[in-house]
Every structure is written in C-alpha cells, then in structure tokens.
Amino acid sequence: MANGEDRAMNRPVTIAYLIGSLETGGAEGQLMELLRRLDRTRFQPRLILLEAGIIPPICGLADEVCVLGVPIEPESARRARGSRALKAFLRLCRYLRRTRPDILHAHLPQSCILGLTAGILCQVPVVIGSRRSLSAVYRDGCWTRSLTDRLSTGFSHFMIGNAEAVTRELIDVDGLFAAKTATIYNGVDTDRFRPGRSESWRTRYGWNNGEVVFGMVANFFGYKRHVDLVEAAAILHRKYPTTRFVMAGQDRGEMPAVMAAIAGRDLCDVVQVVPGTSRPEDLYAALDVLVCCSDTEGFSNVILEGMATGKAVIATDVGGNIEAVADGITGFLVPRRSPSALAQAAERLVQDQELRQVMGRNGRQRVEAQFSVLKMVRAHERLYAQLLERKGLWSECLPPASDLERAAPSAGSDSWISTVTQSEIAPASPPSRSPFTANEHLR
C-alpha cells in the first residue's frame, strides 16, 4: 500500500506525545520518565502541549515541542474555552499533517478528546490514548465531557489503562473490544525512591524516633478524602499520644475544610499540613506509614513511591490500589470512607514496629520486581512495535512483536515476600499482573 510504502523504513519511529502541560502531576511525571528512557535508536519523540504552563527542563527529551495554546483550567467560561479548544484542534490537525508522525499517543481526558479525533482525521497510522484514572473523577456532572470522551475513546486504535481496574472500565463502560486495550502499570524510579534517604523532615517537625508518623501525599481534592485521615488521627491519637500525621499537597479546593476539621478535633499540634513538596522522597523517608484514603484511584504513583522507599502502606480498596498493595504483605487495604477501619489498621502498625519494617521491605521488593520505571518504558516500546507491525509499518527497529512477553509471576513465585511469622500477617492477596498485560490476543 502506498501509505505503508512511504512510511516503511529503517529509521526511528516518530511518536507525537500529546498532554495538557508538564506541570507537576502523576501522568506528567510518567510521561517525563518515558521520554527520558525511550530507546532513541528506535523511537523519535515529539511533544505537543495544550498549554505551556510551567515547563520543566526537557532539553534532549523531545526533538520538538509544540504548544497549542488552549488553557486547561478553569472550568468556568465554557463558551470561551470551547472556542479556544476548536482553535487548538485545528492547530493540532495542521501540525499532524505537516509532521506526519507514525504514532500519536494522547494522555489524560482533554488531550484524548482532542487528540484521538484529530489523529484519526489526519490519518496518523497508530492513534493511542492513555487513561490514568477511573472516569468518575472527571466525567461526573458534565454530560458533554462524558459524551465527547466516550466518542473519542471509540475513535482510537488502542487504549492503555494504567491499572486493570481502569482497563476493565474501558471495556465494560465505554464498550471497547478487549483486543483494543491493554494495561501498562506506572513505573517508579527505584534509584530516586529508595530506603535510607535523609530524615530532614523529622528534624524539621520535631518528630523523635519514638513517635510513629503517618503521612498522606495528595493534592487537596475532595475525592482524596483527607478528612478521613483527620478522623482516624483523632481516634488513634487518643489511644496513642506518640502518633503524628502529615498531609502534603497543593490546595485544589478542599484544604480550608481539612484545616477546619483539624482545628475542630484539636489536632493542630499533631497533624501538619504542607502545601506540596518538590522532593517527596525526603518526606517518605520521614514516615513510618504511608496512607491513601481516596474514594477512587487509577494506579497511584504515591503508593508505588512509598513502597519503593520501604514504607508500609494503608490504602482504600478502590481502583488500582488493590493491584498495587498486597494486603497483609506490603500493607493493609481498608474500605473507603471508613476512618474507624483506617484507625484499626494503623493501630496494628503502631503496636508492631517489626511488622512495619517487614511490610516496608516487601513493598520495596514488590516494586523492584513488578513496577520499575524501566518495565513501564519497555512495555510501551513493545506495544508500539506490535501496533505498527499490525499496520505493516514496522521495519527492523525492534524484535518481532510476537516476542512481547507477559512474565507474570506464578502463584508460587512470591520471592519478594519476607515474613515475621505467619500469625503476624493477614493472608496475602495474589500478586498483581505484570506491568504489561494484554486483555485479549495482541496479534
């Protein structure tokens, strides 16, 4: 075919990555890691941003950066936003027609709504979308966004979820064929996030070694449920006065209510609120236990980072948390919106320092075995090769896509599990699947 003959070549595959901006966030961080580690002998990345925002140093990470100029926030002024989005859509189409990438890979809802549609219209050979959360986070209360998101998702050639829970929603709710979906788990930099780093935070806040510190790292959205940790802290601190708590994140509308709840429970000297941090690895080092109280999650980078730093985790049993945390082995899973259940799990860890340490070691080993950033990058590379091979466009850049392996650990291969004694930990959940999981045959 003419188009295939034009594109079939022994040159790097060009990939245009589309995302809202590169300001701090989980999806943005994962894309930066992908750009940083992508095999440049085989792939040539370009970066398209909806808005410039605060662009971190990206010298050498992308061969070209294009800014479309459509603001992502605020949610008001919809008519003006719609006009700007249309202009951005037309600019994106012009860019794609001019540069003719082999792959367009869009990340996050707004980028997918614009990019997947534009990619199909401009006949980009492979058009991929990445969904990073369950859709209730951004669809609820906006039928137009829900409709356009579903339609654009259906236009894509392929969709990636960052957790099985997210991928399953693409199939069950959005109606995609399973063969058009796959799960690629987030990856964590295990060199940056590792045990034994500086404990400057403990010094800064006067936490001594006899105090047990619980921490939550999440921007102050309502669905993150910081107030549940406040309620659990009130229960726990009454019984264990040496417990301390810290919440770090940017305000997204909920911080005043959380501060009021802290004051109302007379916990101002016990619960610290920090408006974000550029070095979360130092905060993790100061913690004894990492907490995630969310109502909904895709696949939490914070949980992976905490586990990589060797911390026990307490998380709600929602979304991808169930896939990240091995219940009773690397931490505990608790029902959402249940401060009492959270306090009970925390009490077990307050009482048992050895259990905290064992769970922390297990978490580190689990991340190294299943959720490394290199596994995430290689899974993307293999998927790109396979999708291009389906189109007859893959040259000699990578081994055949049929070499793509699953490498999921067997039920008896939990070599990453340490134990205290069997009676001291709850039965383990089965290990999560490998960082690349195809939901049907990927031929």
C-alpha positions as CSV (number, residue, x, y, z in Angstrom):
1,M,0.0,0.0,0.0
2,A,1.2,3.5,-0.9
3,N,1.0,4.9,2.6
4,G,2.7,1.9,4.1
5,E,5.5,2.1,1.4
6,D,6.0,5.7,2.2
7,R,6.4,5.1,5.9
8,A,8.1,1.6,5.9
9,M,11.8,2.5,6.6
10,N,14.8,1.8,8.6
11,R,14.6,5.0,10.6
12,P,13.4,5.8,14.1
13,V,9.7,5.6,14.6
14,T,8.3,9.1,15.2
15,I,5.9,9.4,18.2
16,A,3.9,12.6,18.9
17,Y,3.0,12.7,22.7
18,L,0.1,14.9,23.5
19,I,-0.7,16.1,27.1
20,G,-2.2,19.2,28.7
21,S,1.0,20.5,30.3
22,L,4.1,19.3,32.1
23,E,3.2,20.9,35.5
24,T,3.6,18.5,38.4
25,G,1.3,15.5,38.4
26,G,1.4,11.7,38.2
27,A,0.6,11.4,34.5
28,E,3.0,14.2,33.6
29,G,5.8,12.5,35.7
30,Q,5.2,9.2,34.0
31,L,5.4,10.8,30.6
32,M,8.7,12.5,31.5
33,E,10.1,9.2,32.6
34,L,9.0,7.6,29.3
35,L,10.7,10.4,27.3
36,R,13.8,10.2,29.4
37,R,14.3,6.5,28.9
38,L,12.8,5.7,25.5
39,D,15.3,4.0,23.1
40,R,16.3,6.8,20.8
41,T,17.9,4.5,18.3
42,R,14.4,3.2,17.6
43,F,12.0,6.0,18.6
44,Q,12.0,9.7,18.0
45,P,9.6,11.5,20.4
46,R,7.9,14.8,19.8
47,L,5.9,16.7,22.5
48,I,2.6,18.5,22.0
49,L,1.3,20.6,24.9
50,L,-2.2,22.1,25.1
51,E,-0.7,24.9,27.2
52,A,2.8,25.9,28.1
53,G,2.2,26.2,31.9
54,I,5.4,25.7,33.8
55,I,7.7,23.6,31.6
56,P,10.4,21.7,33.5
57,P,13.8,21.2,31.9
58,I,13.2,19.0,28.9
59,C,16.3,19.6,26.9
60,G,17.1,16.4,24.9
61,L,13.9,14.7,26.0
62,A,11.9,15.6,22.9
63,D,13.1,16.5,19.4
64,E,10.4,19.1,19.1
65,V,7.9,20.8,21.4
66,C,4.7,22.3,20.1
67,V,2.3,24.4,22.3
68,L,-1.3,24.6,21.0
69,G,-2.4,27.3,23.4
70,V,-5.6,26.1,25.0
71,P,-5.9,26.6,28.8
72,I,-6.9,23.5,30.8
73,E,-8.4,25.5,33.7
74,P,-10.6,26.9,35.0
75,E,-13.9,25.0,34.5
76,S,-15.8,28.3,34.1
77,A,-16.3,30.2,30.9
78,R,-17.2,27.2,28.8
79,R,-18.1,29.1,25.7
80,A,-14.7,30.8,25.6
81,R,-13.0,27.5,26.4
82,G,-14.9,25.8,23.5
83,S,-13.7,28.4,21.1
84,R,-10.1,28.1,22.2
85,A,-10.4,24.3,22.1
86,L,-11.6,24.5,18.5
87,K,-8.6,26.6,17.6
88,A,-6.3,24.2,19.3
89,F,-7.9,21.3,17.5
90,L,-7.3,23.0,14.1
91,R,-3.7,23.8,15.1
92,L,-3.2,20.2,16.1
93,C,-4.6,18.9,12.8
94,R,-2.2,21.3,10.9
95,Y,0.7,20.1,13.0
96,L,-0.1,16.4,12.4
97,R,-0.5,16.9,8.7
98,R,2.8,18.7,8.5
99,T,4.9,16.4,10.6
100,R,3.2,13.1,9.8
101,P,4.1,11.1,12.9
102,D,3.9,7.3,12.9
103,I,2.2,7.3,16.3
104,L,0.1,9.8,18.2
105,H,-0.1,9.0,21.9
106,A,-2.5,11.2,23.9
107,H,-2.6,11.3,27.7
108,L,-5.4,12.5,30.0
109,P,-9.0,13.3,29.1
110,Q,-8.8,16.7,27.4
111,S,-5.8,15.6,25.3
112,C,-7.6,12.4,24.4
113,I,-10.8,14.2,23.4
114,L,-8.8,16.5,21.0
115,G,-6.0,14.2,20.0
116,L,-7.7,10.9,19.3
117,T,-10.2,12.6,17.0
118,A,-7.5,14.7,15.2
119,G,-5.3,11.7,14.8
120,I,-7.9,9.7,13.0
121,L,-8.9,12.6,10.8
122,C,-5.3,13.3,9.9
123,Q,-4.7,9.6,9.1
124,V,-2.0,9.0,11.7
125,P,-1.2,5.3,11.3
126,V,-1.5,4.5,15.0
127,V,-3.6,6.6,17.4
128,I,-3.3,5.6,21.1
129,G,-5.0,7.1,24.2
130,S,-3.9,6.6,27.9
131,R,-6.4,6.7,30.6
132,R,-4.9,7.4,34.1
133,S,-7.9,7.3,36.4
134,L,-11.5,5.9,36.7
135,S,-13.8,8.1,34.7
136,A,-15.9,9.2,37.6
137,V,-13.1,11.6,38.6
138,Y,-13.7,13.8,35.6
139,R,-17.0,12.8,34.0
140,D,-19.4,13.2,36.9
141,G,-21.7,16.2,36.5
142,C,-20.7,17.0,32.9
143,W,-22.6,15.1,30.3
144,T,-20.9,16.9,27.4
145,R,-17.5,15.8,28.6
146,S,-18.7,12.3,29.2
147,L,-20.2,12.0,25.7
148,T,-17.1,13.5,23.9
149,D,-14.8,11.4,26.0
150,R,-16.7,8.2,25.1
151,L,-16.8,9.1,21.4
152,S,-13.1,10.0,21.1
153,T,-12.1,6.8,23.0
154,G,-14.1,4.8,20.5
155,F,-12.2,6.5,17.6
156,S,-8.8,5.4,18.9
157,H,-6.9,2.5,17.5
158,F,-5.9,1.4,21.0
159,M,-6.3,2.5,24.6
160,I,-4.0,1.9,27.6
161,G,-5.1,1.8,31.2
162,N,-2.6,2.2,34.0
163,A,-4.4,-0.4,36.1
164,E,-6.6,-3.4,35.4
165,A,-9.5,-1.5,37.1
166,V,-9.1,1.3,34.5
167,T,-8.8,-1.0,31.6
168,R,-11.8,-3.0,32.7
169,E,-13.8,0.2,32.7
170,L,-12.8,0.9,29.1
171,I,-14.3,-2.4,28.2
172,D,-17.3,-2.6,30.4
173,V,-18.4,1.1,30.4
174,D,-17.0,2.5,27.2
175,G,-17.7,-0.6,25.2
176,L,-14.2,-1.1,23.7
177,F,-13.3,-4.5,22.4
178,A,-10.8,-6.1,24.8
179,A,-8.3,-6.6,22.0
180,K,-8.1,-2.8,21.7
181,T,-7.0,-2.4,25.3
182,A,-4.0,-3.2,27.5
183,T,-2.7,-2.4,30.9
184,I,0.7,-0.9,31.4
185,Y,1.3,-0.1,35.1
186,N,3.0,3.1,36.2
187,G,6.7,2.7,36.9
188,V,8.7,4.2,39.8
189,D,12.4,5.3,39.7
190,T,13.8,2.9,42.4
191,D,17.1,4.9,42.5
192,R,15.4,8.1,43.4
193,F,12.9,6.5,45.7
194,R,14.8,4.1,48.0
195,P,15.2,3.4,51.7
196,G,17.6,5.2,53.8
197,R,17.5,8.7,52.5
198,S,17.6,11.9,54.6
199,E,15.2,12.2,57.5
200,S,15.3,16.0,57.5
201,W,11.5,16.2,57.8
202,R,11.6,14.5,61.2
203,T,14.1,17.0,62.4
204,R,12.1,19.9,60.9
205,Y,8.9,19.0,62.7
206,G,10.5,17.7,65.9
207,W,9.4,14.0,65.4
208,N,11.6,11.8,67.5
209,N,12.3,8.1,66.9
210,G,9.7,7.1,69.4
211,E,6.9,8.7,67.5
212,V,5.1,6.9,64.7
213,V,4.4,9.2,61.8
214,F,1.6,8.6,59.3
215,G,1.7,10.6,56.1
216,M,-0.5,11.3,53.1
217,V,0.8,12.8,49.9
218,A,-2.1,14.0,47.7
219,N,-3.4,17.3,46.3
220,F,-6.4,18.5,48.3
221,F,-9.2,17.3,46.0
222,G,-12.5,16.1,47.7
223,Y,-12.1,12.6,46.4
224,K,-8.8,12.2,48.1
225,R,-10.6,12.2,51.4
226,H,-8.1,13.9,53.7
227,V,-10.9,14.4,56.2
228,D,-10.9,10.6,56.7
229,L,-7.3,10.7,57.9
230,V,-8.2,13.6,60.2
231,E,-11.0,11.5,61.8
232,A,-8.7,8.4,62.0
233,A,-6.0,10.6,63.6
234,A,-8.5,11.7,66.3
235,I,-9.3,8.1,67.1
236,L,-5.7,6.9,67.1
237,H,-4.1,9.9,68.9
238,R,-6.4,9.5,71.9
239,K,-5.1,6.0,72.4
240,Y,-1.5,6.5,71.2
241,P,-0.3,10.1,72.0
242,T,3.0,9.4,70.3
243,T,1.4,9.2,66.8
244,R,1.9,12.1,64.4
245,F,0.4,12.9,61.0
246,V,1.4,14.9,57.9
247,M,-0.5,15.8,54.8
248,A,1.4,17.2,51.8
249,G,-0.2,18.5,48.6
250,Q,-1.4,21.6,46.7
251,D,-4.8,23.0,47.5
252,R,-7.5,22.1,44.9
253,G,-10.4,23.5,46.9
254,E,-10.5,21.2,50.0
255,M,-7.7,22.5,52.1
256,P,-9.7,25.0,54.1
257,A,-12.3,22.3,55.1
258,V,-9.4,20.0,56.1
259,M,-7.8,22.7,58.2
260,A,-11.1,23.4,59.9
261,A,-11.5,19.7,60.6
262,I,-8.1,19.5,62.2
263,A,-8.8,22.5,64.4
264,G,-12.2,21.1,65.3
265,R,-10.6,17.9,66.5
266,D,-7.9,19.9,68.5
267,L,-5.2,18.3,66.4
268,C,-3.2,21.3,65.3
269,D,-0.1,20.2,67.1
270,V,-0.5,16.6,65.9
271,V,-1.4,17.0,62.2
272,Q,0.9,19.0,59.9
273,V,-0.4,20.3,56.6
274,V,2.3,21.1,54.0
275,P,1.4,22.8,50.7
276,G,3.3,20.5,48.4
277,T,6.9,19.4,48.1
278,S,9.3,19.2,45.2
279,R,11.2,16.4,47.0
280,P,8.6,13.8,48.1
281,E,11.4,11.2,48.5
282,D,12.6,13.2,51.6
283,L,9.1,13.2,53.0
284,Y,8.6,9.5,52.5
285,A,11.9,8.9,54.4
286,A,10.5,10.6,57.4
287,L,7.3,8.5,57.5
288,D,6.7,5.2,59.3
289,V,3.5,4.5,57.3
290,L,2.1,5.9,54.1
291,V,-1.7,6.4,53.9
292,C,-4.1,6.7,50.9
293,C,-7.7,7.5,51.7
294,S,-9.1,8.1,48.2
295,D,-12.6,7.4,47.1
296,T,-11.3,6.5,43.7
297,E,-7.8,5.8,42.2
298,G,-6.4,4.7,38.9
299,F,-2.9,3.5,39.8
300,S,-1.3,5.6,42.5
301,N,2.3,6.8,41.9
302,V,2.4,7.9,45.5
303,I,1.7,4.3,46.7
304,L,4.5,3.0,44.5
305,E,6.9,5.7,45.6
306,G,6.1,4.9,49.3
307,M,6.6,1.2,48.8
308,A,9.9,1.8,46.9
309,T,11.1,3.9,49.9
310,G,10.4,0.9,52.1
311,K,7.2,2.1,53.9
312,A,4.2,0.1,55.0
313,V,1.0,1.3,53.2
314,I,-2.6,1.7,54.3
315,A,-4.8,2.3,51.3
316,T,-8.5,2.1,50.5
317,D,-9.6,-0.9,48.5
318,V,-10.6,1.1,45.4
319,G,-9.4,1.0,41.8
320,G,-5.7,0.1,41.2
321,N,-4.9,0.2,44.9
322,I,-6.0,-3.4,45.1
323,E,-3.4,-4.2,42.4
324,A,-0.6,-2.2,44.0
325,V,-0.9,-3.2,47.6
326,A,-0.6,-6.9,48.6
327,D,-3.0,-6.9,51.6
328,G,-1.3,-8.1,54.7
329,I,2.1,-8.3,53.0
330,T,3.1,-4.8,51.9
331,G,0.4,-3.1,53.9
332,F,-3.4,-3.1,54.6
333,L,-6.4,-2.4,52.4
334,V,-9.4,-0.8,54.1
335,P,-12.9,0.2,53.0
336,R,-13.3,3.7,51.6
337,R,-14.8,6.4,53.8
338,S,-14.2,4.3,57.0
339,P,-12.0,6.3,59.4
340,S,-12.6,3.5,62.0
341,A,-11.2,0.8,59.7
342,L,-8.3,3.1,58.9
343,A,-7.6,3.6,62.6
344,Q,-7.7,-0.1,63.3
345,A,-5.2,-0.9,60.5
346,A,-3.0,2.0,61.8
347,E,-3.2,0.6,65.3
348,R,-1.7,-2.7,64.3
349,L,1.2,-0.9,62.8
350,V,1.7,1.4,65.8
351,Q,1.9,-1.6,68.0
352,D,4.3,-3.6,65.9
353,Q,7.5,-2.0,64.6
354,E,8.8,-5.2,63.2
355,L,5.7,-5.7,61.1
356,R,6.1,-2.1,59.7
357,Q,9.7,-2.9,58.7
358,V,8.8,-6.3,57.1
359,M,6.0,-4.7,55.1
360,G,8.3,-2.0,54.0
361,R,10.9,-4.5,52.8
362,N,8.2,-6.4,51.0
363,G,6.9,-3.3,49.3
364,R,10.4,-2.4,48.1
365,Q,10.9,-5.8,46.7
366,R,7.5,-5.8,45.1
367,V,8.2,-2.5,43.3
368,E,11.5,-3.7,42.1
369,A,10.0,-6.9,40.7
370,Q,6.9,-5.6,39.1
371,F,6.7,-1.8,39.0
372,S,10.0,-0.4,37.9
373,V,10.1,2.5,35.6
374,L,12.2,0.5,33.1
375,K,9.5,-2.1,32.9
376,M,7.0,0.6,32.1
377,V,9.1,2.0,29.3
378,R,9.9,-1.3,27.7
379,A,6.2,-2.3,27.8
380,H,5.4,0.9,25.8
381,E,8.1,0.2,23.3
382,R,6.9,-3.4,22.7
383,L,3.3,-2.2,22.3
384,Y,4.3,0.5,19.8
385,A,6.2,-2.2,17.8
386,Q,3.2,-4.5,17.8
387,L,0.7,-1.9,16.8
388,L,3.0,-0.8,13.9
389,E,3.5,-4.4,12.9
390,R,-0.2,-4.8,12.6
391,K,-0.2,-1.9,10.1
392,G,2.7,-3.4,8.2
393,L,4.8,-0.4,9.1
394,W,7.4,-2.0,11.5
395,S,10.9,-2.2,10.0
396,E,13.9,-3.7,11.8
397,C,13.8,-1.4,14.8
398,L,12.8,-3.9,17.4
399,P,12.4,-7.7,17.6
400,P,9.1,-9.0,16.2
401,A,6.1,-8.0,18.3
402,S,5.4,-11.7,18.9
403,D,8.4,-11.6,21.3
404,L,6.3,-9.5,23.6
405,E,6.1,-11.4,26.9
406,R,3.8,-11.2,29.8
407,A,6.1,-12.5,32.5
408,A,3.5,-12.6,35.2
409,P,4.8,-14.3,38.4
410,S,3.2,-17.6,39.2
411,A,1.2,-18.2,42.3
412,G,4.2,-19.8,44.0
413,S,6.9,-17.3,42.9
414,D,6.4,-14.7,45.6
415,S,10.2,-14.4,46.2
416,W,9.8,-10.8,47.2
417,I,7.8,-11.7,50.3
418,S,9.5,-11.5,53.7
419,T,7.7,-12.7,56.8
420,V,7.8,-12.2,60.5
421,T,5.7,-15.2,61.5
422,Q,2.6,-16.5,59.7
423,S,0.4,-15.5,62.5
424,E,1.5,-11.9,62.5
425,I,0.3,-11.0,59.0
426,A,-3.0,-11.5,57.2
427,P,-3.3,-13.8,54.2
428,A,-1.7,-12.3,51.1
429,S,-3.6,-11.1,48.0
430,P,-2.4,-12.6,44.8
431,P,0.4,-10.6,43.2
432,S,-0.6,-8.1,40.6
433,R,-0.1,-8.9,36.9
434,S,3.0,-7.8,35.1
435,P,3.5,-4.1,34.1
436,F,2.2,-5.1,30.6
437,T,-1.0,-7.1,30.4
438,A,-2.9,-7.6,27.2
439,N,-6.5,-8.2,27.7
440,E,-7.0,-10.3,24.6
441,H,-4.7,-11.6,21.9
442,L,-2.5,-8.8,20.6
443,R,-1.7,-10.0,17.1
